[in-house]
Amino acid sequence: MKMLVSFFNRIMQRYLPDPFLFVIILTFVVFGLGLIFTDSGPYQMVQHWGGGFWGLLTFSMQMVLVLVTGHVLASSNIFKKGLGALASLAKSPGQAIIIVTVVSMIASLINWGFGLVIGALFAKELAKKVKDVDYRLLIASAYAGFIVWHGGISGSIPLTIATEGHFSQDLIGIISTDQTIFAGFNLFIILILLLVLPVVNRLMMPSKDQTVTVDPVLLENDVQAAALEQGAMTPAEKLENSRIVSLLTGIFGLVFLFYYFATNGFKLNLDIVNFLFLFLGILFHGTPKRFLEAVVNAVKGASGIIIQFPFYAGIMGMMTASGLAAVMSEGFVSISNEFTFPFFAFLSAGLVNFFVPSGGGQWAVQAPVMLEAAQTLGVSIPKTAMAVAWGDAWTNLIQPFWALPALAIAGLKAKDIMGYCVLTLIVSGIVISVGMLFF
C-alpha cells in the first residue's frame, strides 16, 4: 500500500495543477465535449458558460462563510481548548490518523459543512499535539471523512425527494428518508466505510524518512489584541473592546438558534451552521476588536473559493444547458440492466460530479434520465436516488472544488493531499459498489 501511495503522490505532485488552473482546464474540456456530443456550436457553448457563470454566487458566499466562521471559531481560546483536549486522546501518529478520520466522518454525517470545517480544524490541533505525524496524510484523512455526507442526514438528494413539492413528485411521489438515508443498503455502506477508511488511512502512513511534519508554531493563528490603557481609550475604543457588546450580540444570536431548533428540530443546513459558528465566534472572542482581527486573519484563505466557484458555475451552465450531462447519464443507462443499473448510476454520477460539483444541481440534471430508466428497468427508485447521491460524494475525493475550504484552513495545496485521496477513492468505490449491487 505504501508503494501505491508513493506512486500516487508522485503523480499528483508532478501533474496536478493549481485548483484554479484545474478549473480552467475543466472549462475547455467541457467546451470541447459539448461541441462533440451535443448540437451546441462554439458560440452557443460560450453563451451557456456565460449564462451560468454567476449561478453559484449565493453558494459561494456560504462557502466563504463556512471557511471564515469556522476559522474564527477555531482561533478562540475556548474552542482551541476543546479541540485540544480531544486531540490529546491521540498518543501516536497512527492513533491521530484514525481519530481524525472517525471524527470527520461522524461530523459529516450530521452536516456536510460542519464536517468539512471541523475535520480540518481538528487535524490542525492533532498536528500540534502529536509528534511525527504526517501533516499531509492528517489533512487528507480529515477530508476523506467528507465522503459520507450524502448518505447522512444533510444529504441534499434524499432530503429533496422527501420534501413536498419537489420537482420529480409527479413521477415518483414523496420518498421518505427511511427508504433512503435509513435504508439497509445505505446503513451498510456507512458502517463499512466507518470501519474501513480509518484503517486504510492508517496503513497509508509513510515511513519515518518520508514523513512530512509541520512546526506546531506555524499552525498557531492566535490574534493578539493590542494592549490599551483603560484611561487612554476613546469612547469608540471602549466599544471595540467591550465584552458587554459581544455578550449581548452573541446572546441575540443564540436566542434565535433556540427558537429555530425548538420549531424545526435538529435540522441543520449550511445557513444554520454558519449562523452557529458566527455567533459562537463573537461570544468566544470576548470583544468585537478581537473578533474582527480574527476575521481579517481568516479571510486571507478564502481567495480560492471567491475566484474559482464562478468558473465551476460556468461549467455547470455548459453541462446543463447543452444537454451534455444528460448525454453522459444516458450513455451509462444504455449499458445497464436491472442488476447493474444502481452501479452504473453511481459511476455516472461520479463522472458528472467532476463538472457539476453540486448535489442539488446534479440531481436536477440527472434525475429525469435516471428516474425514467429506473422505472423502465424496474429498479428501486430510492436506491437509484442514493446511487446518484453516493456518486456525487465519491469523486469529491479528487475534485479540488470541495477541498478548497479544508486546504485553506490547513495551509496546503491540493496536490499535497490528492495522492492519498486517490487510494481512498478506490477503496470507498469498491465498498459503495458492493452496497449498491448486493444490498
Secondary structure, DSSP 8 states (H G I E B T S, - for coil): -HHHHHHHHHHHHHH---HHHHHHHHHHHHHHHHHHHSS--HHHHHHHHHHHTTTTHHHHHHHHHHHHHHHHHHTSHHHHHHHHHHHTT--SHHHHHHHHHHHHHHHHHH-HHHHHHHHHHHHHHHHHHSTT--HHHHHHHHHHGGGGGGGSTT-HHHHHHTSTT-TTHHHH----GGGTTTSHHHHHHHHHHHHHHHHHHHHT---GGG-----GGGG----------GGG--HHHHHHT-HHHHHHHHHHHHHHHHHHHHHH-S---HHHHHHHHHHHHHHHH-SHHHHHHHHHHHHGGGHHHHHHHHHHHHHHHHHHHSSHHHHHHHHHHHT--TTTHHHHHHHHHHHHHHH---HHHHHHHHHHHHHHHHHHHT--HHHHHHHHHHHHHHGGGG-HHHHHHHHHHHT--HHHHHHHHHHHHHHHHHHHHHHHHH-
